[in-house]
């Protein structure tokens, strides 16, 4: 049943009174009650949480807008939230829905880089998808996708860092950058050292190929040979910075690290320990958009 203006105003007033945890509890109740189906009554909570950047509810909000469940149908917002669900969560349901919503492949062509990246996420091979995710993260970090704060770049990078077998040194290089500077995560120069060492090693092999004129492997990706050459130089500089920062911060005293946690081992051991901690961490549950806290 369609909501009246009075109903909508009452719902808006209620949403304004609820904190994030209350919104999540209500949304989860409707997800459970729906048993996999979207209940129109849950739409205000799914949509509000999607607006706030909570990744789990992006797909649910997209379904509401796509089918007009509990709200006015809006294909633009449906496509937006399906795409975000695919980008930040890798949600296969969102992928299929977006392909159905935007079936005309000409829409994803031309010179528009973001549209070509989306097309790759929807139908590209695994290696091409990973390259596309790295490129999107780079665009976010550079401020060229204006919807998101720079910290949002960390989420897809974290998601693909170990999930897939394709080795992309640019992925490791950008992940090391996030760890070193605290982009979307707590600054962790110890883990950054090991991640950047891997990135430098891999990039050196790639640059050797480029210098020999062997660039066939880079065709059909979103990066050029010059991107790899500059990335190697930047990764080396970041690695040196991370090593200096790790040495400065590692100052154990009588088996205690900075007087708090017991840690018996040298700097190399501690780097391994912090890398393991980082790899066990899940990506953030919320996207940081520009203009939001």
C-alpha contacts under 8 A as a table, 3 or more apart, distances in Angstrom:
res1	aa1	res2	aa2	distance
2	X	70	X	7.19
2	X	71	X	7.86
3	X	6	X	7.91
3	X	7	X	5.66
3	X	8	X	6.25
3	X	70	X	7.58
3	X	71	X	7.93
4	X	7	X	5.08
4	X	8	X	6.21
5	X	8	X	5.05
5	X	9	X	6.09
6	X	9	X	5.11
6	X	10	X	6.17
7	X	10	X	5.12
7	X	11	X	6.17
8	X	11	X	5.09
8	X	12	X	6.15
9	X	12	X	5.07
9	X	13	X	6.19
10	X	13	X	5.10
10	X	14	X	6.24
11	X	14	X	5.02
11	X	15	X	6.15
11	X	44	X	7.44
12	X	15	X	5.11
12	X	16	X	6.23
13	X	16	X	5.19
13	X	17	X	6.63
14	X	17	X	5.27
14	X	18	X	6.57
15	X	18	X	5.27
15	X	23	X	7.74
15	X	44	X	7.89
15	X	45	X	7.76
15	X	48	X	7.81
16	X	19	X	7.98
18	X	22	X	5.81
18	X	23	X	6.28
19	X	22	X	5.42
19	X	23	X	6.36
20	X	23	X	5.08
20	X	24	X	6.17
20	X	49	X	7.68
21	X	24	X	5.06
21	X	25	X	6.19
22	X	25	X	5.09
22	X	26	X	6.29
23	X	26	X	5.27
23	X	27	X	6.11
23	X	45	X	5.90
23	X	49	X	7.14
24	X	27	X	5.03
24	X	28	X	6.02
24	X	45	X	7.52
24	X	49	X	7.45
25	X	28	X	5.19
25	X	29	X	6.27
26	X	29	X	5.08
26	X	30	X	6.50
26	X	42	X	7.62
26	X	45	X	6.95
27	X	30	X	5.28
27	X	31	X	6.25
27	X	42	X	6.02
27	X	45	X	5.51
27	X	46	X	6.11
28	X	31	X	4.94
28	X	32	X	6.14
29	X	32	X	5.18
29	X	33	X	6.12
30	X	33	X	4.92
30	X	34	X	5.87
30	X	38	X	7.91
30	X	39	X	6.55
30	X	41	X	7.46
30	X	42	X	5.45
31	X	34	X	5.16
31	X	35	X	6.30
31	X	36	X	6.72
31	X	37	X	7.47
31	X	38	X	7.06
31	X	39	X	7.62
31	X	42	X	7.73
32	X	35	X	5.25
32	X	36	X	7.54
33	X	39	X	7.94
34	X	37	X	4.77
34	X	38	X	5.89
34	X	39	X	5.71
38	X	42	X	7.43
38	X	43	X	7.99
38	X	60	X	6.96
38	X	63	X	7.27
38	X	64	X	7.27
38	X	69	X	7.43
39	X	42	X	5.56
39	X	43	X	7.11
39	X	69	X	7.16
39	X	70	X	7.86
40	X	43	X	5.27
40	X	64	X	7.28
40	X	69	X	4.68
40	X	70	X	4.14
40	X	71	X	7.78
41	X	44	X	7.24
41	X	70	X	6.20
42	X	45	X	5.59
42	X	46	X	6.23
42	X	70	X	7.59
43	X	46	X	5.10
43	X	47	X	5.89
43	X	60	X	7.92
43	X	61	X	6.69
43	X	64	X	6.17
43	X	69	X	6.76
43	X	70	X	5.37
43	X	71	X	7.01
44	X	47	X	5.28
44	X	48	X	6.01
44	X	70	X	7.45
45	X	48	X	5.13
45	X	49	X	6.05
46	X	49	X	5.32
46	X	50	X	6.11
46	X	57	X	5.53
46	X	58	X	7.38
46	X	60	X	5.97
46	X	61	X	5.04
47	X	50	X	5.05
47	X	51	X	6.15
47	X	57	X	7.59
47	X	58	X	7.72
47	X	60	X	7.77
47	X	61	X	4.80
47	X	64	X	7.98
48	X	51	X	5.03
48	X	52	X	6.31
49	X	52	X	4.94
49	X	53	X	6.34
49	X	54	X	5.51
49	X	57	X	6.30
49	X	58	X	7.79
50	X	53	X	4.98
50	X	54	X	5.41
50	X	55	X	6.89
50	X	57	X	5.55
50	X	58	X	4.99
50	X	61	X	6.38
50	X	81	X	7.59
51	X	54	X	7.63
52	X	286	X	7.79
52	X	287	X	7.97
53	X	58	X	7.77
53	X	286	X	5.10
53	X	287	X	4.71
53	X	288	X	6.61
53	X	289	X	7.20
54	X	57	X	5.98
54	X	58	X	6.93
54	X	285	X	5.93
54	X	286	X	4.31
54	X	287	X	6.36
55	X	58	X	5.44
55	X	84	X	7.86
55	X	85	X	6.49
55	X	88	X	6.97
55	X	89	X	6.88
55	X	285	X	5.74
55	X	286	X	5.48
55	X	287	X	6.71
56	X	59	X	7.07
56	X	60	X	7.96
56	X	85	X	7.69
56	X	89	X	7.79
56	X	285	X	7.27
57	X	60	X	5.13
57	X	61	X	6.16
58	X	61	X	5.24
58	X	62	X	6.13
58	X	81	X	5.23
58	X	82	X	6.75
58	X	84	X	6.90
58	X	85	X	5.48
59	X	62	X	4.96
59	X	63	X	6.20
59	X	81	X	6.29
59	X	82	X	5.68
59	X	85	X	5.74
59	X	91	X	7.97
59	X	93	X	7.97
59	X	94	X	6.16
60	X	63	X	5.14
60	X	64	X	6.43
61	X	64	X	5.09
61	X	65	X	6.38
61	X	78	X	7.35
61	X	81	X	6.90
62	X	65	X	5.20
62	X	66	X	5.89
62	X	77	X	6.86
62	X	78	X	4.19
62	X	79	X	6.96
62	X	80	X	7.63
62	X	81	X	5.13
62	X	82	X	5.65
63	X	66	X	5.00
63	X	67	X	6.07
63	X	68	X	7.91
63	X	69	X	7.44
63	X	78	X	6.73
64	X	67	X	5.58
64	X	68	X	5.35
64	X	69	X	4.46
64	X	70	X	6.60
64	X	71	X	6.70
64	X	73	X	7.50
64	X	78	X	7.67
65	X	68	X	5.13
65	X	69	X	6.72
65	X	71	X	6.62
65	X	72	X	6.69
65	X	73	X	4.82
65	X	74	X	5.07
65	X	75	X	6.56
65	X	77	X	6.52
65	X	78	X	5.08
66	X	69	X	7.91
66	X	73	X	5.81
66	X	74	X	6.18
66	X	75	X	5.64
66	X	78	X	5.12
66	X	79	X	7.96
67	X	73	X	6.00
68	X	71	X	5.22
68	X	72	X	5.18
68	X	73	X	4.13
68	X	74	X	7.45
69	X	72	X	7.63
69	X	73	X	7.67
74	X	77	X	5.61
74	X	78	X	6.18
75	X	78	X	4.89
75	X	79	X	6.02
75	X	101	X	7.73
76	X	79	X	5.26
76	X	80	X	6.22
77	X	80	X	4.91
77	X	81	X	6.20
78	X	81	X	5.41
78	X	82	X	6.06
79	X	82	X	5.11
79	X	83	X	6.00
79	X	98	X	6.22
79	X	101	X	7.26
80	X	83	X	5.26
80	X	84	X	6.27
81	X	84	X	4.97
81	X	85	X	6.00
82	X	85	X	5.08
82	X	86	X	6.21
82	X	94	X	4.96
82	X	95	X	7.06
82	X	97	X	7.31
82	X	98	X	6.09
83	X	86	X	5.05
83	X	87	X	6.02
83	X	94	X	7.12
83	X	95	X	7.51
83	X	98	X	7.12
83	X	118	X	7.84
84	X	87	X	4.98
84	X	88	X	5.81
84	X	89	X	7.72
85	X	88	X	5.55
85	X	89	X	5.31
85	X	90	X	6.52
85	X	91	X	5.86
85	X	94	X	6.33
86	X	89	X	5.50
86	X	90	X	4.34
86	X	91	X	4.86
86	X	92	X	6.99
86	X	94	X	5.90
86	X	95	X	5.99
87	X	90	X	5.73
87	X	91	X	7.99
87	X	133	X	7.49
87	X	156	X	6.53
88	X	155	X	6.06
88	X	156	X	5.36
88	X	159	X	7.86
89	X	156	X	7.56
89	X	159	X	7.66
91	X	94	X	5.40
91	X	95	X	6.44
92	X	95	X	4.84
92	X	96	X	6.30
93	X	96	X	5.31
93	X	97	X	6.16
94	X	97	X	5.01
94	X	98	X	5.96
95	X	98	X	5.28
95	X	99	X	6.29
95	X	122	X	6.12
96	X	99	X	5.18
96	X	100	X	6.34
96	X	122	X	7.96
97	X	100	X	5.10
97	X	101	X	6.06
98	X	101	X	4.89
98	X	102	X	5.91
98	X	103	X	7.96
99	X	102	X	5.26
99	X	103	X	5.31
99	X	122	X	6.89
100	X	103	X	5.25
102	X	105	X	7.54
102	X	107	X	7.63
104	X	107	X	5.75
104	X	108	X	7.85
105	X	108	X	5.41
105	X	109	X	6.82
105	X	119	X	7.72
106	X	109	X	5.11
106	X	110	X	7.77
107	X	115	X	7.53
108	X	112	X	7.73
108	X	115	X	4.66
108	X	116	X	5.38
108	X	118	X	7.21
108	X	119	X	5.80
109	X	112	X	6.96
109	X	115	X	6.68
109	X	116	X	5.92
110	X	116	X	7.77
111	X	116	X	7.89
112	X	115	X	5.51
112	X	116	X	6.41
113	X	116	X	5.13
113	X	117	X	6.14
114	X	117	X	4.96
114	X	118	X	6.23
114	X	136	X	7.79
115	X	118	X	5.05
115	X	119	X	6.26
116	X	119	X	5.03
116	X	120	X	6.32
117	X	120	X	5.11
117	X	121	X	6.36
117	X	132	X	5.64
117	X	136	X	7.48
118	X	121	X	5.04
118	X	122	X	6.29
119	X	122	X	5.09
119	X	123	X	6.20
119	X	124	X	7.28
120	X	123	X	5.35
120	X	124	X	4.37
120	X	125	X	7.78
120	X	128	X	6.78
120	X	129	X	5.82
120	X	132	X	6.77
121	X	124	X	5.89
121	X	129	X	5.25
121	X	132	X	6.96
121	X	133	X	7.79
124	X	127	X	7.99
124	X	128	X	5.74
124	X	129	X	5.66
125	X	128	X	5.24
125	X	129	X	6.07
126	X	129	X	5.10
126	X	130	X	6.28
126	X	166	X	7.52
127	X	130	X	5.19
127	X	131	X	6.33
127	X	166	X	5.86
128	X	131	X	5.04
128	X	132	X	6.12
128	X	220	X	7.74
128	X	221	X	6.28
129	X	132	X	4.98
129	X	133	X	6.18
130	X	133	X	5.07
130	X	134	X	6.25
130	X	160	X	7.23
130	X	166	X	7.75
130	X	168	X	7.65
131	X	134	X	5.15
131	X	135	X	6.17
131	X	168	X	7.32
131	X	221	X	6.40
131	X	222	X	6.56
131	X	223	X	7.98
132	X	135	X	4.98
132	X	136	X	6.11
132	X	221	X	7.57
132	X	222	X	6.54
133	X	136	X	5.09
133	X	137	X	6.15
133	X	156	X	6.54
133	X	157	X	7.31
134	X	137	X	5.09
134	X	138	X	6.20
134	X	156	X	7.75
134	X	157	X	6.65
134	X	170	X	7.19
134	X	171	X	5.88
134	X	174	X	7.90
135	X	138	X	4.98
135	X	139	X	6.24
135	X	222	X	6.61
135	X	223	X	7.74
136	X	139	X	5.04
136	X	140	X	6.26
136	X	153	X	7.73
137	X	140	X	5.08
137	X	141	X	6.16
137	X	152	X	7.84
137	X	153	X	4.45
137	X	154	X	7.18
137	X	156	X	6.94
137	X	157	X	6.95
138	X	141	X	5.03
138	X	142	X	6.10
138	X	153	X	7.02
138	X	174	X	7.83
139	X	142	X	5.05
139	X	143	X	6.19
139	X	144	X	5.07
139	X	145	X	5.90
140	X	143	X	5.09
140	X	144	X	5.87
140	X	145	X	5.17
140	X	146	X	7.36
140	X	148	X	6.58
140	X	149	X	7.25
140	X	150	X	5.76
140	X	152	X	7.11
140	X	153	X	5.59
141	X	144	X	7.67
141	X	149	X	7.88
141	X	150	X	4.74
141	X	151	X	7.42
141	X	152	X	7.98
141	X	153	X	5.89
142	X	145	X	7.93
142	X	150	X	7.44
143	X	146	X	5.74
143	X	148	X	7.82
143	X	149	X	7.59
143	X	150	X	6.75
145	X	148	X	6.54
146	X	149	X	7.59
146	X	290	X	7.40
147	X	289	X	5.95
147	X	290	X	6.09
148	X	151	X	7.91
148	X	152	X	6.19
148	X	287	X	7.70
148	X	288	X	6.13
148	X	289	X	4.06
148	X	290	X	5.10
149	X	152	X	5.79
149	X	288	X	5.46
149	X	289	X	4.85
149	X	290	X	4.63
149	X	291	X	7.97
150	X	153	X	5.92
150	X	183	X	7.02
150	X	184	X	7.47
150	X	288	X	7.87
151	X	154	X	5.90
151	X	183	X	5.05
151	X	184	X	3.89
151	X	185	X	7.65
151	X	288	X	6.41
152	X	155	X	5.80
152	X	184	X	6.25
152	X	287	X	5.63
152	X	288	X	5.50
152	X	289	X	7.38
153	X	156	X	6.45
153	X	157	X	6.77
153	X	183	X	7.79
153	X	184	X	7.16
154	X	157	X	5.19
154	X	158	X	5.89
154	X	175	X	7.34
154	X	178	X	6.64
154	X	183	X	6.57
154	X	184	X	5.26
154	X	185	X	7.38
155	X	158	X	5.21
155	X	159	X	6.18
155	X	184	X	7.49
155	X	283	X	5.69
155	X	284	X	6.59
155	X	287	X	7.90
156	X	159	X	4.94
156	X	160	X	6.28
157	X	160	X	5.43
157	X	161	X	5.81
157	X	171	X	6.73
157	X	174	X	7.66
157	X	175	X	6.33
158	X	161	X	5.14
158	X	162	X	7.84
158	X	175	X	7.21
158	X	283	X	6.10
159	X	162	X	7.32
159	X	163	X	6.63
159	X	283	X	6.60
160	X	163	X	4.99
160	X	164	X	6.23
161	X	164	X	7.39
161	X	171	X	6.89
161	X	172	X	7.12
161	X	175	X	7.58
162	X	165	X	7.52
168	X	171	X	5.31
168	X	172	X	6.91
169	X	172	X	5.08
169	X	173	X	6.06
169	X	198	X	7.69
169	X	199	X	4.99
169	X	200	X	7.76
169	X	202	X	5.73
169	X	203	X	5.97
170	X	173	X	4.88
170	X	174	X	6.07
170	X	199	X	7.05
170	X	203	X	7.83
170	X	228	X	7.60
170	X	231	X	7.32
171	X	174	X	5.32
171	X	175	X	6.05
172	X	175	X	4.94
172	X	176	X	5.99
172	X	195	X	6.03
172	X	196	X	6.61
172	X	198	X	7.18
172	X	199	X	5.24
173	X	176	X	5.14
173	X	177	X	6.31
173	X	195	X	7.27
173	X	196	X	5.79
173	X	199	X	5.18
173	X	200	X	7.62
173	X	231	X	7.48
173	X	235	X	6.15
174	X	177	X	4.91
174	X	178	X	6.34
175	X	178	X	5.14
175	X	179	X	6.31
175	X	192	X	7.86
175	X	195	X	7.33
176	X	179	X	5.05
176	X	180	X	6.03
176	X	191	X	7.79
176	X	192	X	4.72
176	X	193	X	7.47
176	X	195	X	5.45
176	X	196	X	5.29
177	X	180	X	5.17
177	X	181	X	6.11
177	X	182	X	7.99
177	X	183	X	7.62
177	X	192	X	7.28
177	X	238	X	7.22
178	X	181	X	5.46
178	X	182	X	5.34
178	X	183	X	4.45
178	X	184	X	6.85
178	X	185	X	7.08
178	X	187	X	7.58
179	X	182	X	5.26
179	X	183	X	6.76
179	X	185	X	6.84
179	X	186	X	7.04
179	X	187	X	5.24
179	X	188	X	5.06
179	X	189	X	6.28
179	X	191	X	7.01
179	X	192	X	5.30
180	X	183	X	7.98
180	X	187	X	5.50
180	X	188	X	5.72
180	X	189	X	4.87
180	X	192	X	5.51
180	X	238	X	7.74
180	X	242	X	6.30
181	X	187	X	5.57
181	X	188	X	7.90
182	X	185	X	5.04
182	X	186	X	4.90
182	X	187	X	3.86
182	X	188	X	7.07
183	X	186	X	7.50
183	X	187	X	7.52
188	X	191	X	5.69
188	X	192	X	6.16
188	X	274	X	7.58
189	X	192	X	4.66
189	X	193	X	6.07
189	X	242	X	5.08
189	X	243	X	7.31
189	X	245	X	6.36
189	X	246	X	5.60
190	X	193	X	5.43
190	X	194	X	7.20
190	X	242	X	7.19
190	X	243	X	7.66
190	X	246	X	5.47
190	X	270	X	7.29
190	X	271	X	4.63
190	X	272	X	7.88
190	X	274	X	6.19
190	X	275	X	7.06
191	X	194	X	5.49
191	X	195	X	6.29
191	X	271	X	5.67
191	X	272	X	7.17
191	X	274	X	5.51
191	X	275	X	4.33
191	X	278	X	7.21
192	X	195	X	5.08
192	X	196	X	5.78
192	X	239	X	7.53
192	X	242	X	6.39
192	X	275	X	7.86
193	X	196	X	5.33
193	X	197	X	6.06
193	X	239	X	5.84
193	X	242	X	5.57
193	X	243	X	6.01
193	X	246	X	7.91
193	X	271	X	7.51
194	X	197	X	5.08
194	X	198	X	6.42
194	X	271	X	7.22
194	X	272	X	7.83
194	X	275	X	7.43
195	X	198	X	5.32
195	X	199	X	6.31
196	X	199	X	4.78
196	X	200	X	6.00
196	X	235	X	6.43
196	X	236	X	7.80
196	X	238	X	7.50
196	X	239	X	5.67
197	X	200	X	5.16
197	X	201	X	6.18
197	X	239	X	6.77
198	X	201	X	5.16
198	X	202	X	6.19
199	X	202	X	5.26
199	X	203	X	5.93
199	X	235	X	7.17
200	X	203	X	5.07
200	X	204	X	5.98
200	X	232	X	6.09
200	X	235	X	6.13
200	X	236	X	6.41
201	X	204	X	5.31
201	X	205	X	6.78
202	X	205	X	5.39
202	X	206	X	6.52
203	X	206	X	4.97
203	X	207	X	6.03
203	X	228	X	6.85
203	X	229	X	7.92
203	X	231	X	7.74
203	X	232	X	5.74
204	X	207	X	5.16
204	X	208	X	6.12
204	X	232	X	6.86
205	X	208	X	5.14
205	X	209	X	6.44
206	X	209	X	5.12
206	X	210	X	6.34
206	X	228	X	7.45
207	X	210	X	4.83
207	X	211	X	6.09
207	X	225	X	7.87
207	X	228	X	6.70
207	X	229	X	6.02
207	X	232	X	7.87
208	X	211	X	5.12
208	X	212	X	6.34
209	X	212	X	5.15
209	X	213	X	6.37
209	X	214	X	5.04
209	X	215	X	6.78
210	X	213	X	4.97
210	X	214	X	5.27
210	X	215	X	5.53
210	X	225	X	6.64
211	X	214	X	7.38
214	X	217	X	7.54
215	X	218	X	5.58
215	X	219	X	7.31
215	X	225	X	7.16
216	X	219	X	5.65
218	X	221	X	6.05
218	X	223	X	7.36
218	X	224	X	6.95
218	X	225	X	7.19
221	X	224	X	7.81
223	X	227	X	5.95
223	X	228	X	7.57
224	X	227	X	5.14
224	X	228	X	6.84
225	X	228	X	5.26
225	X	229	X	6.43
226	X	229	X	4.96
226	X	230	X	6.12
227	X	230	X	5.35
227	X	231	X	5.95
228	X	231	X	4.96
228	X	232	X	6.20
229	X	232	X	5.32
229	X	233	X	6.72
230	X	233	X	5.26
230	X	234	X	6.24
231	X	234	X	5.07
231	X	235	X	5.83
232	X	235	X	5.07
232	X	236	X	6.16
233	X	236	X	5.25
233	X	237	X	6.42
234	X	237	X	5.12
234	X	238	X	6.14
235	X	238	X	5.01
235	X	239	X	5.97
236	X	239	X	5.07
236	X	240	X	6.29
237	X	240	X	5.24
237	X	241	X	6.30
238	X	241	X	4.98
238	X	242	X	5.99
239	X	242	X	5.00
239	X	243	X	6.09
240	X	243	X	5.18
240	X	244	X	6.31
241	X	244	X	5.20
241	X	245	X	6.16
242	X	245	X	5.04
242	X	246	X	5.99
243	X	246	X	5.10
243	X	247	X	6.19
244	X	247	X	5.24
244	X	248	X	6.19
245	X	248	X	5.04
245	X	249	X	6.16
246	X	249	X	5.21
246	X	250	X	5.95
246	X	267	X	7.96
247	X	250	X	5.32
247	X	251	X	7.83
247	X	267	X	7.46
248	X	251	X	7.25
250	X	257	X	7.54
250	X	267	X	6.65
251	X	257	X	6.55
251	X	258	X	6.55
252	X	255	X	6.19
252	X	256	X	5.45
252	X	257	X	4.35
252	X	258	X	5.96
252	X	259	X	7.79
252	X	263	X	7.63
253	X	256	X	5.20
253	X	257	X	6.29
253	X	258	X	6.92
253	X	259	X	7.05
255	X	262	X	5.69
255	X	263	X	5.56
255	X	264	X	5.34
256	X	259	X	5.18
256	X	260	X	6.04
256	X	261	X	5.63
256	X	262	X	4.36
256	X	263	X	5.62
256	X	264	X	7.57
257	X	260	X	5.81
257	X	261	X	5.48
257	X	262	X	6.03
257	X	263	X	6.00
258	X	261	X	7.46
263	X	270	X	7.99
265	X	268	X	7.92
265	X	269	X	5.67
265	X	270	X	6.80
266	X	269	X	5.34
266	X	270	X	6.37
267	X	270	X	5.01
267	X	271	X	6.15
268	X	271	X	5.12
268	X	272	X	6.38
269	X	272	X	5.17
269	X	273	X	6.21
270	X	273	X	4.86
270	X	274	X	6.14
271	X	274	X	5.23
271	X	275	X	6.09
272	X	275	X	5.14
272	X	276	X	6.17
273	X	276	X	5.21
273	X	277	X	6.33
274	X	277	X	4.96
274	X	278	X	6.19
275	X	278	X	5.06
275	X	279	X	6.17
276	X	279	X	5.13
276	X	280	X	6.28
277	X	280	X	5.26
277	X	281	X	6.47
278	X	281	X	5.27
279	X	282	X	7.96
284	X	287	X	7.42
288	X	292	X	6.79
288	X	293	X	7.34
289	X	292	X	5.74
